[in-house]
Amino acid sequence: MGGLPFVDEVESVMDRRAFVGMVAAGLLAASGIVAAQQPAKVWRIGFLSAVSRESLMESGDYGAFLQGMLERGYVEGKNLAIEWRFAEGQYDRLPVLVKDLVRLKVDVIVATPSPAIRAAQHATTTIPIVFPTTGDPVGSGFAASLARPGSNITGLSNTNLDLSAKTLELLTTMVPKMSRVAILANPGSSTETAILKSIEAAALKVAVQILPVEARTPKEIEDGFAFMKREHADAFVIAADAFLSMQRRQIAELAIKYRLPSVSPVAAYANAGGLMSYGYDSTENYRRAATYVDKILKGAKPADLPIEQPTKFKLLINLKTANAIGLTIPQSLLLRADEVIQ
């Protein structure tokens, strides 16, 4: 005996709805599985350095940048790919290296220091550029102002130009009778002229004569020390420069050989055997550079990201080196040191 027509129609409608519901649920579940299986986006960062990989690793800057990226959830081989390019102190290689990064269409270029930033600036106006350190971002033409960079370039400064007076003050405290101080600088550096002018202005205030010494190769560094000795330099200052930083061990060894007191803005110099260093914490700058990269990857524009300046500076004194060159460090200076290397 057949069912009632009305009941059969209702049951048929319910069956169709159940079927449609099951199909919809199945499609949603399937789409969820597909979504879950989609690989996470891999961000590609170009890292352009004027120095060598070994130099950055020894100073701790290399690891500091990777640590900063890791703290923000970026892991190499998972959601991060870094295209490393190192000029090994040969600045003329930088334009070729950065053109390769532009060709690869990296999402951000991290460039360090000034020669690398300049090369990246000339290579692209569209790919965001982040610098972990540079001496004078506005004066160098990298930014319109610290508060609003105004272009595709931003990052962190090191205020090395502003530390010239302090550097000479420390050196005159270390060597009270100093009358002639040499400035070891790289003529290939974009900041050499500004650094020399800054140190010369500071030297006038303490009645110290400046002796510029140019060096852009290891051989010229050796020749520079012989020149310092002939010209009776009492001590020397190392100008901030990527190549000279990379050669810090050679410079430290020659300083001991010629028994010349010295100071550098790079902390790694004192750790490499140099007498004294005074400057910003470079590893903190490299770690902080990852913050800029993260913000840009999340949509921020470099033009709107203010350039940071360091607020903490460290004085390192290598007591072992002082003993090697026969120099007695004043107790007042030792008490001011953030670290005394024995």
C-alpha positions in Angstrom: 0.0 0.0 0.0 1.6 3.3 -1.1 2.2 6.2 1.3 0.3 9.4 1.3 1.4 11.7 -1.6 2.0 14.7 0.7 4.2 12.7 3.1 6.2 11.3 0.2 6.8 14.8 -1.2 8.0 16.1 2.2 10.4 13.2 2.7 11.8 13.7 -0.8 12.4 17.4 -0.1 14.2 16.5 3.2 16.3 13.9 1.4 17.4 16.4 -1.2 18.3 19.0 1.5 20.2 16.4 3.4 22.1 15.4 0.3 22.9 19.0 -0.5 24.0 19.6 3.1 26.3 16.6 3.0 27.8 17.7 -0.3 28.4 21.3 1.0 30.0 19.9 4.2 32.2 17.7 2.1 33.3 20.6 -0.1 34.0 22.7 3.0 36.1 20.0 4.5 37.9 19.4 1.3 38.7 23.1 0.9 40.0 23.1 4.5 42.3 20.3 3.7 43.6 22.0 0.6 44.1 25.3 2.5 46.0 23.4 5.2 48.2 21.9 2.6 49.0 25.2 0.9 52.7 26.0 1.6 53.4 29.1 3.7 54.7 32.1 1.8 58.5 32.2 1.7 59.8 35.7 2.0 63.0 36.4 0.1 65.5 38.9 1.6 68.6 40.2 -0.2 71.5 40.9 2.2 74.1 43.1 0.7 77.3 43.7 2.7 80.5 45.6 1.8 82.5 43.2 4.1 83.0 39.5 4.2 80.7 36.9 5.7 83.5 35.9 8.2 83.9 39.5 9.4 80.1 39.8 10.1 80.1 36.5 11.8 83.1 37.3 14.0 81.6 40.6 15.1 78.3 38.9 16.0 76.3 41.1 13.5 75.5 38.2 11.2 73.9 36.1 14.0 72.2 39.1 15.5 70.2 39.8 12.3 69.2 36.1 12.0 68.2 36.1 15.7 66.1 39.2 15.1 64.3 37.6 12.2 63.7 34.4 14.3 62.2 36.4 17.1 59.6 37.7 14.6 58.8 34.2 13.3 61.0 34.0 10.3 63.0 30.8 9.9 65.5 30.2 7.0 64.4 27.2 5.0 60.8 27.5 6.2 59.3 30.9 5.5 62.5 32.8 4.9 65.1 32.7 2.2 68.1 35.0 2.4 70.2 35.8 -0.6 73.6 36.7 0.9 76.0 38.9 -1.1 79.4 39.9 0.2 81.8 42.4 -1.5 84.7 41.3 0.7 85.8 45.0 1.1 85.9 45.5 -2.7 83.4 48.3 -3.1 83.5 48.2 -6.9 81.8 44.8 -6.7 78.7 46.2 -5.0 76.8 47.4 -8.1 77.0 44.0 -9.7 76.0 42.1 -6.5 72.9 44.3 -6.0 71.8 44.1 -9.6 71.6 40.3 -9.0 69.4 40.8 -6.0 67.1 43.1 -8.1 66.9 40.5 -10.8 65.8 37.9 -8.3 63.0 40.3 -7.2 63.7 40.0 -3.5 61.1 41.5 -1.2 63.5 43.6 0.8 67.2 44.5 0.5 69.2 44.8 3.7 72.3 46.9 2.8 75.3 47.7 5.0 77.1 50.0 5.4 77.1 53.2 3.4 78.8 51.9 0.2 76.3 49.1 0.0 73.4 51.4 0.7 74.6 53.7 -2.1 74.8 50.8 -4.6 71.3 49.6 -3.6 69.9 53.1 -3.9 71.2 53.4 -7.4 69.9 50.0 -8.4 66.3 50.3 -7.3 63.7 52.9 -6.3 60.9 50.3 -5.7 62.3 47.5 -3.7 62.4 48.5 0.0 66.0 49.0 1.4 66.8 48.6 5.1 70.2 49.6 6.5 71.4 48.3 9.9 74.0 51.0 10.2 75.2 54.2 8.5 76.9 57.3 9.8 74.9 60.1 8.2 71.7 58.9 6.5 70.4 62.4 5.8 73.8 64.0 4.8 74.5 61.0 2.5 71.2 61.5 0.7 69.6 58.2 1.8 66.7 60.0 3.6 65.0 63.3 3.6 64.9 63.4 7.4 65.2 61.0 10.3 61.5 61.3 11.2 60.3 60.7 7.6 62.8 59.2 5.3 60.6 59.8 2.3 61.8 57.1 -0.1 62.3 53.4 -0.3 65.2 53.5 2.2 65.1 53.4 6.0 66.9 51.8 9.0 69.2 52.6 11.8 72.1 55.1 12.1 75.3 54.8 14.2 76.0 58.5 14.9 79.8 57.9 14.3 80.2 61.4 13.0 78.9 62.8 16.3 81.4 60.7 18.4 84.6 62.3 17.0 85.0 64.7 20.0 84.4 61.9 22.5 86.8 59.6 20.7 89.6 62.2 20.8 88.8 63.0 24.5 89.3 59.3 25.4 92.5 59.1 23.4 93.9 62.3 25.1 93.0 60.8 28.5 94.8 57.7 27.5 97.8 59.6 26.1 98.0 62.9 28.0 101.0 64.2 26.1 99.6 63.5 22.7 100.2 66.3 20.2 99.9 64.5 16.9 97.3 62.0 16.0 96.9 60.1 12.8 93.5 59.3 11.2 93.5 56.0 9.4 90.7 56.3 6.8 89.6 54.7 3.5 89.4 57.2 0.6 86.9 54.9 -1.0 84.4 55.4 1.7 81.5 57.8 1.1 81.7 59.2 4.6 85.5 59.7 4.7 85.4 63.5 4.1 82.7 64.1 6.7 84.5 62.0 9.3 87.8 63.8 8.7 86.2 67.2 9.0 84.4 66.1 12.2 87.7 64.9 13.8 89.6 67.9 12.6 87.1 70.2 14.3 87.4 68.3 17.5 91.2 68.3 17.3 91.3 72.1 17.2 89.6 72.2 20.6 92.3 70.1 22.2 95.3 71.5 20.3 96.1 68.3 18.6 97.5 68.1 15.1 95.8 65.8 12.6 97.7 63.5 10.3 95.4 61.9 7.6 96.5 58.4 6.5 94.6 56.8 3.6 94.4 53.1 3.1 92.1 51.0 0.9 94.1 47.8 0.7 96.0 45.6 3.3 99.3 46.8 1.7 98.3 50.4 2.1 97.5 49.8 5.7 101.0 48.5 6.2 102.5 51.5 4.4 100.3 53.8 6.5 101.8 52.5 9.7 105.3 53.1 8.4 104.2 56.6 7.5 102.8 57.2 11.0 106.0 56.2 12.5 108.1 58.5 10.2 105.8 61.4 10.9 106.0 60.8 14.7 102.3 60.2 15.4 101.6 59.7 19.1 98.5 57.6 18.5 95.8 57.0 15.8 92.1 56.9 15.3 90.4 54.4 12.9 87.7 56.1 10.9 84.4 54.2 10.6 84.6 52.1 7.4 83.6 48.6 6.4 87.0 47.7 4.9 89.0 48.9 7.8 86.6 47.1 10.2 87.2 43.9 8.2 91.0 44.4 8.6 90.7 45.1 12.3 93.0 42.1 13.3 95.7 43.3 10.9 95.4 46.9 12.2 95.6 45.7 15.9 98.7 43.6 15.2 100.4 46.5 13.5 99.5 48.9 16.3 101.2 46.6 18.7 104.3 46.2 16.4 104.7 50.0 16.2 103.6 50.5 19.8 100.9 53.0 18.8 97.8 53.6 21.0 94.6 53.5 19.1 90.8 53.8 19.2 88.1 52.6 16.9 84.3 53.1 16.8 83.9 49.3 16.3 83.7 47.1 19.4 85.1 44.1 17.5 88.4 46.0 17.2 89.2 45.8 20.9 88.1 42.2 20.9 90.5 41.5 18.0 93.4 42.9 20.0 93.0 46.7 19.5 93.7 49.0 22.4 90.3 50.7 22.8 86.9 51.1 21.1 84.1 53.4 21.8 80.8 53.3 19.9 77.3 52.0 19.5 76.3 48.3 19.9 76.3 47.1 16.3 74.8 43.7 17.2 71.8 45.5 18.6 71.4 47.5 15.4 71.5 44.4 13.3 68.9 42.7 15.5 66.7 45.8 15.3 67.0 45.9 11.5 64.9 42.7 11.5 62.1 44.8 13.0 62.1 47.1 10.0 62.1 44.1 7.6 59.1 42.6 9.5 57.1 45.8 9.4 57.8 46.2 5.6 56.8 42.6 4.9 53.5 43.3 6.8 52.8 46.3 4.6 54.6 49.3 6.1 56.3 51.8 3.7 60.0 52.6 4.3 59.2 56.2 3.6 57.0 56.3 6.8 59.4 54.4 9.1 61.6 56.8 11.2 65.3 56.1 11.3 66.5 55.0 14.7 69.5 56.4 16.5 71.5 54.5 19.1 71.1 55.6 22.7 73.7 53.4 24.4 77.5 53.4 23.7 80.2 51.1 25.0 83.8 51.7 26.0 86.0 48.7 25.7 89.7 48.7 26.8 92.1 45.9 26.1 94.5 45.8 29.1 96.6 43.0 27.5 97.3 45.2 24.5 98.1 48.2 26.8 100.7 46.1 28.5 102.1 44.9 25.2 102.8 48.5 24.1 104.0 49.7 27.5 101.0 51.9 28.2 99.6 52.5 31.7 95.8 53.0 31.5 94.6 55.8 33.9 92.4 54.4 36.7 89.7 56.9 35.9 89.4 55.5 32.4 89.3 51.9 33.6 86.4 52.8 35.9 84.5 54.3 32.9 85.0 51.2 30.8 82.0 49.0 30.1 84.4 46.1 29.6 88.1 45.6 30.3 89.6 42.8 28.3 92.4 41.1 30.3 
